[in-house]
Amino acid sequence: VPAPDAWMAALSRIPLLHQPGDGWLYNTCSDILGVLVARVADRPLPAYLAERLFEPLGMTDTGFAVAPTAL
């Protein structure tokens, strides 16, 4: 998997399908948002979300991947 800087740079080179305001495509942009949150928090997104969201809500089985020991 490419590093976030690499795929965000590649994403910036993709031409627009529409001029701003002329059309839209549904996309939550969660990958880009995740990179931005991690940069602002100055730590990996999973660690930030665990501390700020999952642990306070008691979400003990929530994460981004299944641990190899749980497969």
N, CA and C atoms as a LAMMPS dump frame, in Angstrom:
ITEM: TIMESTEP
0
ITEM: NUMBER OF ATOMS
213
ITEM: BOX BOUNDS ff ff ff
-5.0000000000000000e+02 5.0000000000000000e+02
-5.0000000000000000e+02 5.0000000000000000e+02
-5.0000000000000000e+02 5.0000000000000000e+02
ITEM: ATOMS id mol type element x y z
1 1 1 N 0.855 -1.178 0
2 1 2 C 0 0 0
3 1 3 C 0.897 1.236 0
4 2 1 N 0.67 2.146 -0.931
5 2 2 C 1.494 3.365 -0.974
6 2 3 C 1.295 4.227 0.277
7 3 1 N 2.306 4.975 0.61
8 3 2 C 2.218 5.908 1.735
9 3 3 C 1.217 7.014 1.402
10 4 1 N 0.562 7.59 2.421
11 4 2 C -0.425 8.64 2.158
12 4 3 C 0.095 9.783 1.294
13 5 1 N 1.335 10.222 1.514
14 5 2 C 1.867 11.316 0.692
15 5 3 C 1.899 10.928 -0.779
16 6 1 N 2.217 9.671 -1.068
17 6 2 C 2.306 9.218 -2.458
18 6 3 C 0.937 9.177 -3.118
19 7 1 N -0.064 8.57 -2.447
20 7 2 C -1.359 8.485 -3.119
21 7 3 C -2.1 9.809 -3.13
22 8 1 N -1.848 10.679 -2.152
23 8 2 C -2.479 11.996 -2.217
24 8 3 C -1.857 12.829 -3.336
25 9 1 N -0.556 12.683 -3.572
26 9 2 C 0.085 13.379 -4.696
27 9 3 C -0.469 12.859 -6.017
28 10 1 N -0.638 11.546 -6.12
29 10 2 C -1.208 10.968 -7.343
30 10 3 C -2.645 11.446 -7.537
31 11 1 N -3.404 11.508 -6.471
32 11 2 C -4.786 11.98 -6.537
33 11 3 C -4.855 13.418 -7.04
34 12 1 N -3.902 14.235 -6.639
35 12 2 C -3.914 15.642 -7.054
36 12 3 C -3.638 15.816 -8.549
37 13 1 N -3.086 14.79 -9.191
38 13 2 C -2.795 14.878 -10.628
39 13 3 C -3.939 14.376 -11.507
40 14 1 N -4.982 13.829 -10.914
41 14 2 C -6.119 13.34 -11.694
42 14 3 C -6.948 14.541 -12.14
43 15 1 N -7.238 14.633 -13.438
44 15 2 C -8.022 15.779 -13.902
45 15 3 C -9.455 15.752 -13.356
46 16 1 N -10.01 16.922 -13.182
47 16 2 C -11.394 17.034 -12.737
48 16 3 C -12.335 16.523 -13.82
49 17 1 N -13.4 15.824 -13.412
50 17 2 C -14.427 15.402 -14.365
51 17 3 C -15.377 16.544 -14.689
52 18 1 N -15.553 17.449 -13.726
53 18 2 C -16.449 18.599 -13.879
54 18 3 C -15.757 19.822 -13.288
55 19 1 N -16.107 20.96 -13.746
56 19 2 C -15.661 22.183 -13.102
57 19 3 C -16.408 22.314 -11.772
58 20 1 N -15.788 22.911 -10.774
59 20 2 C -16.469 23.064 -9.491
60 20 3 C -17.839 23.713 -9.659
61 21 1 N -18.841 23.075 -9.075
62 21 2 C -20.209 23.566 -9.152
63 21 3 C -21.004 23.044 -10.331
64 22 1 N -20.35 22.394 -11.308
65 22 2 C -21.057 21.894 -12.493
66 22 3 C -21.544 20.459 -12.353
67 23 1 N -21.027 19.699 -11.436
68 23 2 C -21.433 18.311 -11.248
69 23 3 C -20.815 17.762 -9.978
70 24 1 N -21.224 16.556 -9.618
71 24 2 C -20.68 15.953 -8.418
72 24 3 C -20.764 14.441 -8.521
73 25 1 N -19.951 13.784 -7.728
74 25 2 C -19.98 12.338 -7.579
75 25 3 C -19.998 12.048 -6.087
76 26 1 N -20.774 11.071 -5.682
77 26 2 C -20.845 10.733 -4.264
78 26 3 C -19.539 10.109 -3.807
79 27 1 N -18.971 10.634 -2.744
80 27 2 C -17.772 10.082 -2.143
81 27 3 C -17.61 10.735 -0.781
82 28 1 N -17.383 9.927 0.225
83 28 2 C -17.232 10.487 1.57
84 28 3 C -15.831 11.009 1.834
85 29 1 N -14.882 10.688 0.969
86 29 2 C -13.486 11.131 1.109
87 29 3 C -12.908 10.758 2.467
88 30 1 N -13.335 9.624 3.007
89 30 2 C -12.873 9.231 4.339
90 30 3 C -11.376 8.942 4.378
91 31 1 N -10.793 8.484 3.273
92 31 2 C -9.344 8.251 3.261
93 31 3 C -8.579 9.559 3.421
94 32 1 N -9.002 10.574 2.694
95 32 2 C -8.346 11.883 2.79
96 32 3 C -8.57 12.48 4.179
97 33 1 N -9.782 12.37 4.673
98 33 2 C -10.081 12.879 6.011
99 33 3 C -9.224 12.18 7.063
100 34 1 N -9.034 10.875 6.913
101 34 2 C -8.195 10.131 7.85
102 34 3 C -6.761 10.629 7.866
103 35 1 N -6.215 10.92 6.692
104 35 2 C -4.851 11.456 6.611
105 35 3 C -4.793 12.826 7.292
106 36 1 N -5.771 13.666 7.042
107 36 2 C -5.776 15.001 7.645
108 36 3 C -5.89 14.937 9.163
109 37 1 N -6.781 14.08 9.672
110 37 2 C -6.93 13.942 11.124
111 37 3 C -5.627 13.447 11.747
112 38 1 N -5.005 12.454 11.129
113 38 2 C -3.743 11.919 11.654
114 38 3 C -2.653 12.988 11.677
115 39 1 N -2.609 13.815 10.652
116 39 2 C -1.588 14.868 10.616
117 39 3 C -1.832 15.925 11.682
118 40 1 N -3.08 16.326 11.856
119 40 2 C -3.402 17.332 12.872
120 40 3 C -3.172 16.761 14.274
121 41 1 N -3.538 15.494 14.477
122 41 2 C -3.365 14.853 15.782
123 41 3 C -1.914 14.463 16.04
124 42 1 N -1.103 14.465 14.997
125 42 2 C 0.315 14.102 15.076
126 42 3 C 0.519 12.676 15.59
127 43 1 N -0.355 11.779 15.131
128 43 2 C -0.217 10.351 15.441
129 43 3 C -1.104 9.538 14.518
130 44 1 N -0.93 8.23 14.486
131 44 2 C -1.717 7.408 13.569
132 44 3 C -3.222 7.505 13.856
133 45 1 N -4.012 7.472 12.814
134 45 2 C -5.466 7.581 12.961
135 45 3 C -6.038 6.512 13.891
136 46 1 N -5.656 5.236 13.768
137 46 2 C -6.23 4.24 14.685
138 46 3 C -5.967 4.562 16.16
139 47 1 N -4.781 5.046 16.481
140 47 2 C -4.463 5.399 17.869
141 47 3 C -5.303 6.585 18.334
142 48 1 N -5.449 7.574 17.472
143 48 2 C -6.246 8.754 17.821
144 48 3 C -7.709 8.378 18.051
145 49 1 N -8.279 7.598 17.132
146 49 2 C -9.684 7.214 17.27
147 49 3 C -9.907 6.305 18.472
148 50 1 N -8.952 5.429 18.753
149 50 2 C -9.09 4.559 19.925
150 50 3 C -9.191 5.391 21.199
151 51 1 N -8.296 6.367 21.334
152 51 2 C -8.287 7.179 22.553
153 51 3 C -9.488 8.115 22.642
154 52 1 N -9.826 8.752 21.533
155 52 2 C -10.845 9.807 21.564
156 52 3 C -12.271 9.321 21.322
157 53 1 N -12.432 8.145 20.731
158 53 2 C -13.775 7.7 20.359
159 53 3 C -14.088 6.303 20.878
160 54 1 N -13.297 5.32 20.456
161 54 2 C -13.635 3.932 20.761
162 54 3 C -13.582 3.625 22.257
163 55 1 N -12.495 3.974 22.929
164 55 2 C -12.363 3.672 24.358
165 55 3 C -13.393 4.414 25.211
166 56 1 N -13.624 5.725 25
167 56 2 C -14.648 6.403 25.804
168 56 3 C -16.049 5.815 25.623
169 57 1 N -16.324 5.243 24.457
170 57 2 C -17.639 4.653 24.204
171 57 3 C -17.699 3.169 24.566
172 58 1 N -16.598 2.624 25.071
173 58 2 C -16.573 1.217 25.44
174 58 3 C -16.575 0.269 24.253
175 59 1 N -16.095 0.738 23.116
176 59 2 C -16.086 -0.064 21.887
177 59 3 C -14.804 -0.901 21.856
178 60 1 N -14.801 -2.016 22.571
179 60 2 C -13.59 -2.814 22.735
180 60 3 C -13.264 -3.682 21.528
181 61 1 N -14.216 -3.939 20.66
182 61 2 C -13.981 -4.79 19.485
183 61 3 C -13.958 -3.995 18.19
184 62 1 N -13.704 -2.711 18.258
185 62 2 C -13.701 -1.85 17.079
186 62 3 C -12.269 -1.557 16.666
187 63 1 N -12.016 -1.611 15.358
188 63 2 C -10.677 -1.325 14.872
189 63 3 C -10.658 -1.237 13.361
190 64 1 N -9.459 -1.266 12.792
191 64 2 C -9.296 -1.096 11.359
192 64 3 C -8.936 -2.379 10.636
193 65 1 N -8.557 -3.403 11.388
194 65 2 C -8.191 -4.683 10.783
195 65 3 C -8.364 -5.775 11.831
196 66 1 N -8.504 -6.988 11.354
197 66 2 C -8.601 -8.12 12.263
198 66 3 C -7.181 -8.568 12.604
199 67 1 N -6.907 -8.693 13.871
200 67 2 C -5.58 -9.146 14.304
201 67 3 C -5.327 -10.567 13.809
202 68 1 N -4.106 -10.876 13.395
203 68 2 C -3.806 -12.228 12.903
204 68 3 C -4.19 -13.322 13.897
205 69 1 N -4.089 -13.026 15.188
206 69 2 C -4.444 -14.023 16.199
207 69 3 C -5.944 -14.269 16.282
208 70 1 N -6.743 -13.36 15.718
209 70 2 C -8.198 -13.5 15.758
210 70 3 C -8.77 -14.139 14.501
211 71 1 N -7.921 -14.435 13.538
212 71 2 C -8.405 -15.041 12.293
213 71 3 C -8.675 -16.514 12.459
